[in-house]
């Protein structure tokens, strides 16, 4: 193994994916690359509870870079060198294409970035990456949000 691509969107499960990806990169002594995908166009509300892509391209700003800055801070805590890449477009397509471009050995993604309601409408990025990728994908489940069985029994 030479390179691990870690997808992040700044969500709690993405934070967990970054942690896991960095731990693997450190243990294996391989290159870690964090990627975040921003939209290519902004969404405009239609007034019917739906949003449609605007004809104006999305201008990248500090909000788009924040997940990568968080990943860099995590990498620094772990003592792992991390390359960060900001992409634009469809998250699934961009993550898979970037991993293919650099011939990554593994893609690490979180299991829940947008929440259940948005995932039902927009589709799950982790599910899409699993379906589209031609290389191994590791999905980090958001175990920190779940209550351990011993804590539940104590209530």
C-alpha positions as CSV (number, residue, x, y, z in Angstrom):
1,X,0.0,0.0,0.0
2,X,1.3,3.5,-1.0
3,X,-1.6,6.0,-0.8
4,X,-4.8,6.3,1.1
5,X,-7.5,8.8,0.0
6,X,-9.6,10.1,2.9
7,X,-12.9,11.8,2.0
8,X,-14.1,14.5,4.4
9,X,-17.0,16.9,4.6
10,X,-16.5,18.1,8.1
11,X,-19.3,15.9,9.6
12,X,-18.8,13.7,12.7
13,X,-18.6,10.6,10.6
14,X,-16.1,12.2,8.3
15,X,-14.0,13.2,11.3
16,X,-14.1,9.5,12.3
17,X,-13.0,8.5,8.7
18,X,-10.1,11.0,8.9
19,X,-9.1,9.5,12.3
20,X,-9.2,6.0,10.9
21,X,-7.4,6.9,7.6
22,X,-4.7,8.7,9.5
23,X,-4.2,5.8,11.9
24,X,-3.9,3.4,8.9
25,X,-1.5,5.7,7.1
26,X,0.7,6.0,10.1
27,X,0.7,2.3,10.8
28,X,1.5,1.4,7.2
29,X,3.9,4.3,6.6
30,X,2.0,5.4,3.5
31,X,0.9,8.8,2.0
32,X,-2.5,10.2,3.2
33,X,-4.5,12.5,1.0
34,X,-7.6,14.2,2.4
35,X,-10.2,15.3,-0.2
36,X,-13.2,17.5,0.1
37,X,-15.7,18.1,-2.7
38,X,-17.6,21.4,-3.0
39,X,-20.5,21.8,-5.3
40,X,-19.8,23.1,-8.8
41,X,-23.0,25.3,-8.7
42,X,-24.9,26.8,-5.9
43,X,-28.5,25.6,-5.1
44,X,-31.3,28.0,-5.3
45,X,-34.6,27.4,-3.4
46,X,-37.7,27.1,-5.8
47,X,-40.3,27.9,-3.1
48,X,-41.7,24.4,-3.2
49,X,-39.3,23.0,-0.6
50,X,-36.9,22.0,-3.4
51,X,-33.6,23.5,-4.6
52,X,-32.3,23.5,-8.1
53,X,-28.7,24.2,-9.3
54,X,-28.1,27.8,-10.1
55,X,-26.5,28.8,-13.4
56,X,-23.7,30.5,-11.4
57,X,-20.6,28.5,-10.5
58,X,-20.0,28.0,-6.8
59,X,-17.2,30.3,-5.6
60,X,-14.8,28.5,-3.3
61,X,-14.4,30.1,0.2
62,X,-13.2,29.4,3.7
63,X,-16.3,27.3,4.4
64,X,-15.2,24.9,1.6
65,X,-11.7,24.7,2.9
66,X,-12.7,24.2,6.6
67,X,-13.0,20.4,6.4
68,X,-9.5,20.1,5.0
69,X,-8.1,22.4,7.7
70,X,-9.8,20.2,10.3
71,X,-8.2,17.1,8.7
72,X,-4.8,18.8,8.7
73,X,-5.1,19.6,12.4
74,X,-6.0,15.9,13.1
75,X,-3.0,14.8,11.0
76,X,-0.8,17.1,13.0
77,X,-2.1,15.6,16.3
78,X,-1.2,12.1,14.9
79,X,2.1,13.2,13.6
80,X,1.1,12.2,10.0
81,X,2.0,14.2,6.9
82,X,-1.3,14.9,5.0
83,X,-1.9,16.3,1.6
84,X,-5.2,18.1,1.1
85,X,-7.1,18.5,-2.1
86,X,-10.2,20.6,-2.7
87,X,-12.4,19.4,-5.6
88,X,-15.6,20.6,-7.2
89,X,-18.5,18.7,-8.6
90,X,-20.4,15.6,-7.6
91,X,-18.8,14.1,-4.5
92,X,-19.0,10.4,-5.6
93,X,-17.7,11.1,-9.1
94,X,-14.9,13.4,-7.9
95,X,-13.7,11.1,-5.0
96,X,-13.6,8.1,-7.2
97,X,-12.0,9.9,-10.2
98,X,-9.3,11.5,-7.9
99,X,-8.5,8.1,-6.3
100,X,-8.2,6.6,-9.8
101,X,-6.0,9.6,-11.0
102,X,-3.4,9.1,-8.2
103,X,-3.8,5.3,-8.2
104,X,-4.8,5.2,-4.5
105,X,-4.7,1.9,-2.8
106,X,-7.6,2.6,-0.5
107,X,-10.5,5.1,-0.1
108,X,-11.8,5.9,3.4
109,X,-15.2,7.5,3.8
110,X,-17.6,8.1,6.6
111,X,-21.0,6.5,6.7
112,X,-23.2,9.5,7.4
113,X,-22.3,12.9,6.2
114,X,-25.6,14.5,5.4
115,X,-28.1,12.8,7.6
116,X,-30.9,10.3,6.9
117,X,-33.4,12.7,5.3
118,X,-30.9,14.3,2.9
119,X,-29.4,10.9,2.1
120,X,-32.8,9.5,1.1
121,X,-33.2,12.4,-1.3
122,X,-29.7,13.0,-2.5
123,X,-28.2,9.5,-2.1
124,X,-25.4,8.4,0.2
125,X,-21.9,9.4,-0.8
126,X,-20.4,6.4,0.9
127,X,-22.9,4.1,-0.9
128,X,-22.1,5.7,-4.2
129,X,-18.3,5.4,-3.6
130,X,-18.7,1.8,-2.7
131,X,-20.7,1.2,-5.9
132,X,-18.5,3.2,-8.3
133,X,-14.9,2.6,-7.0
134,X,-12.7,0.1,-8.6
135,X,-10.4,0.0,-5.6
136,X,-11.0,-1.0,-2.0
137,X,-13.2,1.3,0.1
138,X,-13.3,1.4,3.9
139,X,-16.5,2.9,5.4
140,X,-16.0,4.3,8.9
141,X,-19.2,4.0,10.8
142,X,-20.1,6.7,13.3
143,X,-19.5,4.6,16.4
144,X,-18.9,7.6,18.7
145,X,-22.6,8.7,18.3
146,X,-23.9,5.3,19.4
147,X,-24.5,4.5,23.0
148,X,-22.4,1.5,24.2
149,X,-24.5,-1.4,25.4
150,X,-23.1,-1.2,29.0
151,X,-24.1,2.5,29.2
152,X,-27.6,1.7,27.9
153,X,-28.0,-1.1,30.5
154,X,-27.0,1.3,33.3
155,X,-30.0,3.6,32.7
